[in-house]
Amino acid sequence: MQLTPLCLMLSCLRVSPDQSQFFRYDSFSLSCEDRLYGTDWTLKRKTSVGGVRPCSSGWGTTALGASCDVGTPYPSDTGVYWCESGDGRRSNNSINITITDRPVLLKCPTLPVLGGSDATLRCQAETFSSEHTFHFLKDGRLISSSLTGEMTIRGVSQSDEGLYSCSIRQVGESVGSWLSVEGSTSAPTTDCCLVSVPRLMCHLVVGTPFLLSTILLVLIYRDKNRAARTGAERRGSKEVIMEIVVRS
């Protein structure tokens, strides 16, 4: 799975399986992963029904942080989910989870896709049929049709960002999910939370003196050139005055 710089700092919120839409009663789990600050995280969510409260259905603790298993979700569980620590720090990412009562859903990556990598979208009907033709839409416009229920975007770029949905004729259409793209096509693939703040501070400590010394040398060079020009102008003025005195 492609991961992005979004999860390089603080905590990463992940969903398993990696999708933001679920049918009613389809179980899923969320986890806060953190290799920098430890395991002092709480999973929270904000729904239109219950407001802000902890995700407390089936609590567990992993080696990297808190986790929450939702076994029988209802449409009322639709909302925004995030990780929060005891001292008020929040995860870099939050995820919109939709529990749909529609007969069709779209499986879209929950984290931003790294530019240049591939992104696969999957359309699923609540009741399977081999006769289904799946239609994929971006921002409300048809962009692709498939008999397998999958659409892969090769080498994604910023232009691929948008609101995606899928539909099946005579069955229905899914709600929309936003596909985000982060980073350039030349950015390397990196694992979540591998870059730490101490390493970043190390680079800053090493690089700052070099930057300051470079700026100081530029200022010294500029002052020397200015002093040389001033001296040359003064010498020129004296020669002109002496020439006038001699001729008179």
C-alpha positions as CSV (number, residue, x, y, z in Angstrom):
1,M,0.0,0.0,0.0
2,Q,1.3,3.4,-0.9
3,L,1.7,5.7,2.1
4,T,2.3,9.5,2.1
5,P,4.2,12.2,4.0
6,L,0.9,12.8,5.7
7,C,1.8,10.1,8.2
8,L,5.5,11.0,8.8
9,M,4.8,12.9,12.0
10,L,2.6,12.4,15.0
11,S,0.1,9.6,14.7
12,C,-1.5,7.8,11.7
13,L,-5.1,6.8,11.7
14,R,-5.7,3.7,9.6
15,V,-8.9,1.8,8.7
16,S,-9.0,-1.9,8.0
17,P,-10.1,-2.8,5.4
18,D,-8.8,0.4,3.7
19,Q,-12.0,2.0,2.5
20,S,-14.3,4.8,3.8
21,Q,-17.7,3.4,2.8
22,F,-19.3,0.3,4.5
23,F,-22.6,-1.4,4.2
24,R,-24.7,-1.7,7.3
25,Y,-23.4,-4.5,9.7
26,D,-20.0,-4.8,7.8
27,S,-17.4,-4.8,10.5
28,F,-14.3,-2.6,10.3
29,S,-11.5,-1.5,12.6
30,L,-9.5,1.6,13.2
31,S,-6.1,2.0,14.7
32,C,-3.7,4.8,15.8
33,E,-0.2,4.0,14.9
34,D,2.6,6.0,16.5
35,R,6.4,5.3,16.7
36,L,7.3,8.7,18.0
37,Y,5.2,9.6,21.0
38,G,4.1,6.2,22.3
39,T,0.7,4.7,22.8
40,D,-1.2,7.5,24.6
41,W,-3.9,7.9,22.0
42,T,-7.7,7.8,22.1
43,L,-9.8,7.2,19.0
44,K,-12.5,9.8,18.7
45,R,-15.3,10.5,16.3
46,K,-17.9,13.1,15.6
47,T,-21.3,12.0,14.2
48,S,-24.4,14.0,13.5
49,V,-26.3,11.9,16.1
50,G,-23.8,11.5,19.0
51,G,-21.5,14.6,18.7
52,V,-17.9,14.1,19.7
53,R,-17.2,11.0,21.8
54,P,-14.7,8.2,22.0
55,C,-15.0,5.2,19.6
56,S,-15.6,2.6,22.3
57,S,-17.0,-0.4,20.5
58,G,-14.6,-3.2,21.1
59,W,-11.6,-1.4,22.5
60,G,-8.2,-3.0,22.2
61,T,-4.6,-1.9,22.5
62,T,-2.0,-2.7,19.8
63,A,1.8,-2.5,20.1
64,L,1.7,0.9,18.3
65,G,-1.4,2.6,19.8
66,A,-5.1,2.4,20.4
67,S,-7.6,0.5,18.2
68,C,-11.3,0.2,17.9
69,D,-13.3,-2.6,16.3
70,V,-16.8,-1.7,15.0
71,G,-18.7,-5.0,14.6
72,T,-22.2,-3.9,13.6
73,P,-22.1,-0.4,12.3
74,Y,-25.3,1.6,11.5
75,P,-25.8,4.7,9.4
76,S,-25.7,6.7,12.7
77,D,-22.0,5.7,13.0
78,T,-21.3,7.9,9.9
79,G,-18.9,10.7,10.8
80,V,-15.3,11.9,11.1
81,Y,-12.8,9.8,13.0
82,W,-9.4,10.8,14.4
83,C,-6.7,10.1,17.0
84,E,-6.2,12.3,20.0
85,S,-3.7,12.2,22.8
86,G,-4.2,13.1,26.5
87,D,-2.4,16.4,26.1
88,G,-4.5,17.5,23.1
89,R,-2.3,16.4,20.2
90,R,-4.2,15.2,17.2
91,S,-3.3,12.8,14.4
92,N,-2.2,14.3,11.1
93,N,-5.2,12.8,9.3
94,S,-8.9,12.3,10.0
95,I,-11.1,10.0,8.0
96,N,-14.7,10.4,7.0
97,I,-16.5,7.0,7.5
98,T,-19.8,6.5,5.8
99,I,-22.2,3.6,6.7
100,T,-24.5,3.5,3.8
101,D,-28.0,2.1,3.4
102,R,-27.7,2.3,-0.4
103,P,-27.3,-1.0,-2.4
104,V,-24.0,0.2,-4.0
105,L,-20.8,1.4,-2.4
106,L,-17.4,2.6,-3.6
107,K,-14.1,1.4,-2.1
108,C,-11.7,4.3,-2.3
109,P,-8.3,4.7,-0.5
110,T,-8.7,6.6,2.8
111,L,-5.2,8.1,2.8
112,P,-3.9,10.5,0.1
113,V,-2.3,8.6,-2.8
114,L,1.3,9.4,-3.5
115,G,1.7,11.2,-6.9
116,G,3.0,8.8,-9.6
117,S,1.6,5.7,-8.0
118,D,-1.5,3.7,-9.0
119,A,-4.9,4.0,-7.3
120,T,-7.6,1.3,-7.6
121,L,-11.2,2.0,-7.0
122,R,-13.7,-0.8,-6.5
123,C,-17.5,-0.7,-6.9
124,Q,-19.5,-3.3,-5.0
125,A,-23.2,-4.2,-5.0
126,E,-24.8,-5.4,-1.8
127,T,-26.3,-8.3,-3.8
128,F,-23.8,-9.7,-6.3
129,S,-24.7,-10.5,-9.9
130,S,-22.5,-11.6,-12.8
131,E,-24.6,-9.4,-15.1
132,H,-23.6,-6.2,-13.4
133,T,-21.9,-3.4,-15.4
134,F,-20.1,-0.9,-13.1
135,H,-19.9,2.7,-14.1
136,F,-17.4,5.1,-12.4
137,L,-18.0,8.8,-12.1
138,K,-15.7,11.7,-11.2
139,D,-17.4,14.9,-10.1
140,G,-20.7,13.6,-11.4
141,R,-19.3,12.7,-14.9
142,L,-18.9,9.2,-16.3
143,I,-15.2,8.4,-16.8
144,S,-15.1,4.6,-17.1
145,S,-17.2,1.4,-17.2
146,S,-16.1,-2.1,-16.0
147,L,-17.4,-5.6,-15.9
148,T,-15.1,-6.5,-13.0
149,G,-16.0,-3.7,-10.7
150,E,-12.5,-2.2,-10.6
151,M,-10.9,0.9,-12.1
152,T,-7.2,1.6,-11.8
153,I,-5.8,5.1,-12.2
154,R,-2.2,4.8,-13.5
155,G,0.3,7.3,-12.3
156,V,-2.0,9.6,-10.4
157,S,-1.5,13.3,-10.4
158,Q,-3.2,16.4,-8.9
159,S,-5.6,16.4,-11.8
160,D,-7.0,13.1,-10.6
161,E,-8.2,14.5,-7.3
162,G,-11.9,14.7,-7.0
163,L,-15.2,13.2,-5.8
164,Y,-15.7,9.7,-7.1
165,S,-18.7,7.5,-7.1
166,C,-20.0,4.4,-8.9
167,S,-23.3,3.2,-10.2
168,I,-24.9,0.0,-11.4
169,R,-27.8,0.3,-13.8
170,Q,-31.2,-0.7,-12.2
171,V,-29.4,-1.2,-8.9
172,G,-28.3,2.3,-7.7
173,E,-25.5,4.7,-7.1
174,S,-23.0,5.0,-4.3
175,V,-22.3,8.1,-2.2
176,G,-19.2,10.0,-3.2
177,S,-15.7,9.6,-1.8
178,W,-12.9,12.1,-2.2
179,L,-9.7,10.9,-3.7
180,S,-6.7,12.9,-2.5
181,V,-3.3,13.0,-4.2
182,E,-0.2,14.1,-2.3
183,G,3.4,14.6,-3.4
184,S,5.1,14.7,-6.7
185,T,5.8,11.9,-9.1
186,S,9.4,11.9,-8.1
187,A,8.7,11.5,-4.4
188,P,10.0,8.2,-3.0
189,T,7.6,5.6,-1.5
190,T,8.0,5.7,2.3
191,D,6.5,3.8,5.2
192,C,4.3,5.4,7.8
193,C,6.0,7.3,10.7
194,L,9.6,6.3,9.8
195,V,10.9,9.9,9.8
196,S,11.1,11.2,13.4
197,V,11.3,14.6,14.9
198,P,14.8,14.0,16.3
199,R,16.1,13.1,12.9
200,L,14.5,16.3,11.5
201,M,16.1,18.3,14.3
202,C,19.4,16.7,13.5
203,H,19.2,17.9,9.9
204,L,18.3,21.4,11.1
205,V,21.2,21.5,13.6
206,V,23.7,20.4,11.0
207,G,22.3,22.6,8.2
208,T,21.7,25.8,10.0
209,P,25.4,26.7,10.7
210,F,26.2,26.0,7.0
211,L,23.4,28.3,5.9
212,L,24.4,31.1,8.4
213,S,28.1,30.9,7.3
214,T,27.1,31.1,3.6
215,I,25.0,34.2,4.3
216,L,27.9,35.8,6.3
217,L,30.4,35.2,3.5
218,V,28.0,36.8,1.0
219,L,27.7,39.9,3.2
220,I,31.5,40.1,3.7
221,Y,32.0,39.8,0.0
222,R,29.4,42.5,-0.7
223,D,31.0,44.9,1.8
224,K,34.5,44.4,0.3
225,N,33.2,45.1,-3.2
226,R,31.4,48.2,-1.9
227,A,34.6,49.4,0.0
228,A,36.7,48.8,-3.2
229,R,34.3,50.8,-5.3
230,T,34.3,53.7,-2.8
231,G,38.1,53.8,-2.6
232,A,38.3,53.8,-6.4
233,E,35.9,56.7,-6.6
234,R,37.8,58.7,-4.1
235,R,41.1,58.1,-5.8
236,G,39.5,59.2,-9.1
237,S,38.3,62.4,-7.5
238,K,41.7,63.3,-6.1
239,E,43.4,62.8,-9.5
240,V,40.9,65.1,-11.2
241,I,41.5,67.8,-8.6
242,M,45.3,67.5,-9.0
243,E,45.1,67.8,-12.7
244,I,43.0,71.0,-12.5
245,V,45.5,72.5,-10.0
246,V,48.5,71.7,-12.3
247,R,46.9,73.2,-15.4
248,S,45.9,76.4,-13.6
